[in-house]
Amino acid sequence: MSIRLAGVEDAAALDHFFQQLDRETRFMLYEAGERPSDIEGQRQRLDVMQSSQNQRLWLLDLGQELQGFAVMIGGGLQRNRHCALVVMGLRQSAQGQGWGERLLKTLIAAAPGCGISRLELGVMAHNEVAHGLYRKCGFVDEGLRRRAYRLGDDEVDEISMGLLLPSDR
């Protein structure tokens, strides 16, 4: 397996990966079948991301099949350009092997070079594995969004987390 930056040529594989991930986990925002399949839209988003200074998408690649991703989406305005939202996910077959930590550490290491000095994310409160990973990599709890999600009949809280990085300023 390898971790690499995504390019526009990954649009179809990424679209397929997200459809698989949505079927495997209840920890992502999209439910199975809810995310539209849109390869051209994916290609356009990847193109915009490649030309942006503060956005990057890393892929966990196992030969011919993607197994994970970590994305950093920086703000688009002067006042929040230094902040980036982090979203990541792994297929079940890649979990428990340290790949999530490697993906996240790759993102964290690259962030200052992209002008990012603050990373932020949200994690479902019952996702103890991900919450532990984020804390292990330096993120701290900053707040609680009560009943932020509905999973079937259950309402789930989200923990807001942040990580301050060295600044160029």
Sequence and secondary structure as in RCSB ss.txt:
>XXXX:A:sequence
MSIRLAGVEDAAALDHFFQQLDRETRFMLYEAGERPSDIEGQRQRLDVMQSSQNQRLWLLDLGQELQGFAVMIGG
GLQRNRHCALVVMGLRQSAQGQGWGERLLKTLIAAAPGCGISRLELGVMAHNEVAHGLYRKCGFVDEGLRRRAYR
LGDDEVDEISMGLLLPSDR
>XXXX:A:secstr
 EEEE  GGGHHHHHHHHHHHHHH SSSSS TTTS   HHHHHHHHHHHHH TTEEEEEEEETTEEEEEEEEEE 
SSTTTTTEEEEEEEE GGGTTTTHHHHHHHHHHHHGGGGT  EEEEEEETT HHHHHHHHHTT EEEEEEEEEEE
ETTEEEEEEEEEEE     
